[in-house]
Amino acid sequence: MGSSDSSNPNKVNWFSENSSPSRGKAFLWIATAAVTGAVIMAMELTAFRLYAPYFGNSIYVWGSMISVVLLALAVGYGLGGWIADRMSSDTVLYSIILGSGLYQLGIVFVVRTVLLKLWQSGDFLGPVAATVIIFVPPMAALAMTLPFVIRLLVRGGHVGITVGRVFALSTGGSIVGVLVTSFYLVPRFGTRTTMQILCAASIVVGGAGLALGRKAAALFALPVALLFIAPTPPPPKGILWSGDSAYNRIAVFEADGLRWLVLNDPRYFQTIEKVGSENSGYYLDEFSLGPVLVPANNLLVLGMGAGRSIQASRAVAPKLEVDAVEIDPEVVRVAREYFGLPQNDPRLRVHIADARPWLAAHPMKSDIVHIDLFQGGPYVPFYLTTVEFFAMVRSSLAAGGVLIVNVLDKSPKQELLQAMGATLRQVFPTVQRLSTQGGNHLLFAFAEKRDLPETVAALKSAAGPPWVQELARKAVTEMVEFESRPGAVIFTDDRAPVEQMTRRMLADSRN
């Protein structure tokens, strides 16, 4: 004979007819909590990429945006609980979700205009204002789902287990939203289409909840259909290609005989070249001085971008063996398609990896190392500026080798340049500086002690194309020993306030 637990007063039955809603209703509500949790997290991740071309993607942008998102969620949870206690009907719940979807639909049509109005507002006010306009209303509305669903499900008691399960399933939905957005939606479709998909999901959930089993459900297809006629913003002037990868918003521009690669922030380029010319006329050309200063058979490039520093070095040493490390495979593809990076060169090995972990896993000796690492815009990942990192780089340098580091510091105080140079001097016996145009400074850190006259002599005897010889002649008078000021910050893995210094540098350079 079978046994039964119906006599156990502690047995929880969510779906019994006399104490809880029907099984179908309860399932719908719980699924709604999971889907809205996924949409909220997907919207937050999309915001990171959406903002990058307008405000950059520094920790300040992320922090500003996340703080406003949390405020939206707090408002949604609080307001949702208040409404649920007074109007505990799923009609109200699904009307709110549908309203969120309709708001998102309107944003799809105006989002670029909003961001263009705010993009000069800075990395705090800009993201805060944009988030308040673009994401706070729909996120707050979707956040009301949790308290509503809990209120609908606890009519028969068992509050604790109901709250726990609803939060667990909503969090599970959030995890799915994070993974699908990070690994599929944004890299494959881009931010605009991802926003359209999230909008459609909100409208479908809200409309289905309101019109389930009714012929009127067909009416809710109309707002979704409008997504397909939302006008696509015209591309910026001079753009050849743009797209999203797992790491960057990437764009290639061409105008006035120049072609340049932009990652995330359009105010800064990662690579620039004169179309049809060996040299670009910008700081990247100065990387050609590496083979002028030291005998070189091999080169290690950390942060390849589109490969301009490789081309500059090979103008002097055509047979240079090169290992180039670039974290973003899409950037490598763009470099080959638009910037002439060789596809089948046996002396060029491109490694898709983060620079520091790759360096730790691949002990090797190189005559020259290039570091030109920016995460889109002017910000440098902090862990690629520290004593510990540069110690790894020095161990990879051959005897007599040189490390060339690009530092962007446009401020009169040069606080960031001072800190980078002082950090390098903790590791290398000689650091020399060559300042170029646009606030770029190249620091030459030598594996062995080297006097400035020795460097000057090598520059005076430079061989190679005429443009390299001209750069060398100019560098003769501009190359100096790096002297750090008292109190200069030394970057370590424990403390490297690179982003703070970069932010101050940008503020000072605007004044």
Secondary structure as GFF3:
##gff-version 3
##sequence-region A 1 511
A	DSSP	alpha_helix	23	55	.	.	.	ID=ss1
A	DSSP	alpha_helix	59	86	.	.	.	ID=ss2
A	DSSP	alpha_helix	90	118	.	.	.	ID=ss3
A	DSSP	alpha_helix	125	134	.	.	.	ID=ss4
A	DSSP	alpha_helix	136	143	.	.	.	ID=ss5
A	DSSP	alpha_helix	145	153	.	.	.	ID=ss6
A	DSSP	three_ten_helix	154	156	.	.	.	ID=ss7
A	DSSP	alpha_helix	159	180	.	.	.	ID=ss8
A	DSSP	pi_helix	181	185	.	.	.	ID=ss9
A	DSSP	alpha_helix	186	211	.	.	.	ID=ss10
A	DSSP	three_ten_helix	215	220	.	.	.	ID=ss11
A	DSSP	alpha_helix	221	227	.	.	.	ID=ss12
A	DSSP	beta_strand	239	244	.	.	.	ID=ss13
A	DSSP	beta_strand	249	255	.	.	.	ID=ss14
A	DSSP	beta_strand	258	263	.	.	.	ID=ss15
A	DSSP	beta_strand	271	274	.	.	.	ID=ss16
A	DSSP	three_ten_helix	283	289	.	.	.	ID=ss17
A	DSSP	alpha_helix	290	293	.	.	.	ID=ss18
A	DSSP	beta_strand	298	302	.	.	.	ID=ss19
A	DSSP	alpha_helix	308	316	.	.	.	ID=ss20
A	DSSP	beta_strand	321	326	.	.	.	ID=ss21
A	DSSP	alpha_helix	329	338	.	.	.	ID=ss22
A	DSSP	beta_strand	348	352	.	.	.	ID=ss23
A	DSSP	alpha_helix	355	361	.	.	.	ID=ss24
A	DSSP	beta_strand	366	371	.	.	.	ID=ss25
A	DSSP	three_ten_helix	382	384	.	.	.	ID=ss26
A	DSSP	alpha_helix	387	395	.	.	.	ID=ss27
A	DSSP	beta_strand	397	408	.	.	.	ID=ss28
A	DSSP	alpha_helix	415	425	.	.	.	ID=ss29
A	DSSP	beta_strand	430	435	.	.	.	ID=ss30
A	DSSP	three_ten_helix	437	439	.	.	.	ID=ss31
A	DSSP	beta_strand	440	446	.	.	.	ID=ss32
A	DSSP	alpha_helix	452	460	.	.	.	ID=ss33
A	DSSP	alpha_helix	466	478	.	.	.	ID=ss34
A	DSSP	beta_strand	480	481	.	.	.	ID=ss35
A	DSSP	alpha_helix	498	510	.	.	.	ID=ss36
###
